[in-house]
Amino acid sequence: MLENFNKIKLANPVDLIIEQIRELIISGAVKPGEKLPPERKLAEHLGVSRNQLREAINKLQFYGILKVVPQSGTIVNGIGITALEGLISDILKIEKADFKSLVDTRVLLEKESAKLAALNRTQDDIVQISNALAAYEAKVIEKQVAVEEDLLFHIKIAEASKNTVLKSLMMIITPDIVKSFIEYKVCDDRRNNLTINEHKKIVEMIIDQDAKAAENAMLEHLSEVKEFSHKT
């Protein structure tokens, strides 16, 4: 009889904050371009800690829903809403996208992203990509899950491509990729350590502005996960 019961998972406060902000945006109660209340006041009103609120805001910023502007506040970013509620649901129809399709799409975007990043990157882009790589390495060294840091590294490369459409498409599929990577346990300790070296090679090719080598390095980096996706 036990198999008929599902385990009850208590909601994480951070997830509840994210869901509430998301619903307010979707309902139109909070519109693109509007600023959220100051962190301290919002945390007090919600009955959560500032750290929990900050974690929720950071995640929403990662997915392009919010934008934190220094000395200005947290602003609702319209492109994130479009990605979540418009493009995904109405155009791409990937609410139940299979893992293989997500990975195949990612490979197409990523190889072009790496090539264009090598051609168009600025010195600031190199700093941003290197910082993202360092954040990933730090998580791996501490033996923590580093899926989001991994994908943030790739998004920084997409930003360096200077192709805003390509970056937006990456942002659209990122949430589903994160979910699938965790569900299928794609990343383990062995893979994470290999990934560090592969990331470094990609960065090196981008710094050298060798577009073809950057594209090949990215394809090599994604070859294992692509092969895995075709077996699931």
Secondary structure by P-SEA (a helix, b strand, c coil): ccccbbbbbcccaaaaaaaaaaaaaaacccccccccccaaaaaaaacccaaaaaaaaaaaaaaccbbbbccccbbbbaaaaaaaccccccccccccccaaaaaaaaaaaaaaaaaaaaacccaaaaaaaaaaaaaaaaaaaaccccaaaaaaaaaaaaaacccaaaaaaaaaaaaaaaaaaaaaccccaaaaaaaaaaaaaaaaaaaacaaaaaaaaaaaaaaaaaaaaaac
